[in-house]
Amino acid sequence: MADAKSLAQISNEAFRDEIDRGMQSFTSERFIDFSKKPHVKVYVAEAEREVVGFLILTEGNIETPAQIHLIAVMKNFGGKGIGKKLVKNAIEHVKVIGRKKVKLFTRPWNVAMSKVCIDLGFVPEAYLRGEFLDADIILYSAFSK
Ligand SMILES: CC(C)(COP(=O)(O)OP(=O)(O)OC[C@H]1O[C@@H](n2cnc3c(N)ncnc32)[C@H](O)[C@@H]1OP(=O)(O)O)[C@@H](O)C(=O)NCCC(=O)NCCS
């Protein structure tokens, strides 16, 4: 709860391009709502006693896979492995709860996120044209044995 304001600030900065395209901007209330939902995990990354990143995971159910809905790291803390660590934690949790698949969507031009996905064993499953805010996205998924 105490981190919600930081998460909204980080998101509004990290997703500036998408907000400029028409995506709704982020508020602390939205993060508080996320944190109260059943089967939603919010991972918060701290560095130098500051909130510097986060990841939101929905656990899925017998019918649908787990999904990483949102992940962001503050620009000046990027490239230090924080994003990968957040995704690794989410994958571990997905395994623990017995889910076989975790998916996420990202932009084809998002080099940092694509690198995180590929390095952690995600595979590109689909290229969806004009899927989000009239622009393309890629579906990446990771599977546990
Ligand atoms: C995507 C994001 C979460 C990654 O977080 P991060 O903490 O920087 O990630 P990591 O440091 O673990 O890994 C990033 C990797 O991409 C590499 N990278 C980053 N930008 C790059 C670029 N422009 N070209 C090539 N490689 C790049 C980094 O060097 C690193 O690789 P390495 O581990 O081999 O050094 C972060 O960039 C971010 O918040 N972006 C804005 C929000 C966003 O796009 N979220 C994802 C939407 S699905």
The ligand as an SDF file (V2000), in Angstrom:
LIG
                    3D

 48 50  0  0  0  0  0  0  0  0999 V2000
   11.8470   -3.7380  -19.7990 C   0  0  0  0  0  0  0  0  0  0  0  0
   12.4320   -3.3510  -18.4270 C   0  0  0  0  0  0  0  0  0  0  0  0
   11.4500   -3.7520  -17.3290 C   0  0  0  0  0  0  0  0  0  0  0  0
   13.7540   -4.1130  -18.2400 C   0  0  0  0  0  0  0  0  0  0  0  0
   14.2580   -3.8150  -16.9460 O   0  0  0  0  0  0  0  0  0  0  0  0
   15.8250   -3.8170  -16.6330 P   0  0  0  0  0  0  0  0  0  0  0  0
   16.0050   -3.7910  -15.1700 O   0  0  0  0  0  0  0  0  0  0  0  0
   16.5150   -2.7890  -17.4310 O   0  0  0  0  0  0  0  0  0  0  0  0
   16.2040   -5.2690  -17.2130 O   0  0  0  0  0  0  0  0  0  0  0  0
   17.5910   -6.0760  -17.0360 P   0  0  0  0  0  0  0  0  0  0  0  0
   18.6750   -5.1600  -16.6310 O   0  0  0  0  0  0  0  0  0  0  0  0
   17.3260   -7.2690  -16.2080 O   0  0  0  0  0  0  0  0  0  0  0  0
   17.8170   -6.6290  -18.5270 O   0  0  0  0  0  0  0  0  0  0  0  0
   17.7350   -5.7760  -19.6310 C   0  0  0  0  0  0  0  0  0  0  0  0
   18.6400   -6.3330  -20.7090 C   0  0  0  0  0  0  0  0  0  0  0  0
   18.3810   -5.6230  -21.9300 O   0  0  0  0  0  0  0  0  0  0  0  0
   19.5840   -5.0040  -22.3640 C   0  0  0  0  0  0  0  0  0  0  0  0
   19.1910   -3.7730  -23.0430 N   0  0  0  0  0  0  0  0  0  0  0  0
   18.4720   -2.7530  -22.5480 C   0  0  0  0  0  0  0  0  0  0  0  0
   18.2820   -1.8030  -23.4930 N   0  0  0  0  0  0  0  0  0  0  0  0
   18.8840   -2.2710  -24.6060 C   0  0  0  0  0  0  0  0  0  0  0  0
   19.0350   -1.7770  -25.9210 C   0  0  0  0  0  0  0  0  0  0  0  0
   18.5110   -0.6240  -26.2930 N   0  0  0  0  0  0  0  0  0  0  0  0
   19.7270   -2.5370  -26.8040 N   0  0  0  0  0  0  0  0  0  0  0  0
   20.2520   -3.7280  -26.4660 C   0  0  0  0  0  0  0  0  0  0  0  0
   20.1290   -4.2720  -25.2100 N   0  0  0  0  0  0  0  0  0  0  0  0
   19.4600   -3.5380  -24.3140 C   0  0  0  0  0  0  0  0  0  0  0  0
   20.3890   -4.7940  -21.1130 C   0  0  0  0  0  0  0  0  0  0  0  0
   21.7560   -4.6480  -21.3910 O   0  0  0  0  0  0  0  0  0  0  0  0
   20.0970   -6.1100  -20.3870 C   0  0  0  0  0  0  0  0  0  0  0  0
   20.8120   -7.1870  -20.9650 O   0  0  0  0  0  0  0  0  0  0  0  0
   21.9870   -7.9450  -20.1400 P   0  0  0  0  0  0  0  0  0  0  0  0
   21.3010   -8.6010  -18.9710 O   0  0  0  0  0  0  0  0  0  0  0  0
   22.5280   -8.9260  -21.1130 O   0  0  0  0  0  0  0  0  0  0  0  0
   22.9290   -6.8750  -19.7340 O   0  0  0  0  0  0  0  0  0  0  0  0
   12.7310   -1.8110  -18.3710 C   0  0  0  0  0  0  0  0  0  0  0  0
   13.5240   -1.4720  -19.4690 O   0  0  0  0  0  0  0  0  0  0  0  0
   11.4830   -0.9450  -18.3810 C   0  0  0  0  0  0  0  0  0  0  0  0
   10.9190   -0.6540  -17.3420 O   0  0  0  0  0  0  0  0  0  0  0  0
   11.0580   -0.5060  -19.5700 N   0  0  0  0  0  0  0  0  0  0  0  0
    9.8800    0.3870  -19.6650 C   0  0  0  0  0  0  0  0  0  0  0  0
    8.6090   -0.3450  -19.3460 C   0  0  0  0  0  0  0  0  0  0  0  0
    8.4360   -1.5530  -20.2430 C   0  0  0  0  0  0  0  0  0  0  0  0
    8.7210   -1.5150  -21.4220 O   0  0  0  0  0  0  0  0  0  0  0  0
    7.9290   -2.6570  -19.6700 N   0  0  0  0  0  0  0  0  0  0  0  0
    7.6960   -3.8750  -20.3860 C   0  0  0  0  0  0  0  0  0  0  0  0
    6.3860   -3.8320  -21.0610 C   0  0  0  0  0  0  0  0  0  0  0  0
    5.8570   -5.4660  -21.3440 S   0  0  0  0  0  0  0  0  0  0  0  0
  1  2  1  0
  2  3  1  0
  2  4  1  0
  2 36  1  0
  4  5  1  0
  5  6  1  0
  6  7  2  0
  6  8  1  0
  6  9  1  0
  9 10  1  0
 10 11  2  0
 10 12  1  0
 10 13  1  0
 13 14  1  0
 14 15  1  0
 15 16  1  0
 15 30  1  0
 16 17  1  0
 17 18  1  0
 17 28  1  0
 18 19  1  0
 18 27  1  0
 19 20  2  0
 20 21  1  0
 21 22  1  0
 21 27  2  0
 22 23  1  0
 22 24  2  0
 24 25  1  0
 25 26  2  0
 26 27  1  0
 28 29  1  0
 28 30  1  0
 30 31  1  0
 31 32  1  0
 32 33  2  0
 32 34  1  0
 32 35  1  0
 36 37  1  0
 36 38  1  0
 38 39  2  0
 38 40  1  0
 40 41  1  0
 41 42  1  0
 42 43  1  0
 43 44  2  0
 43 45  1  0
 45 46  1  0
 46 47  1  0
 47 48  1  0
M  END
$$$$
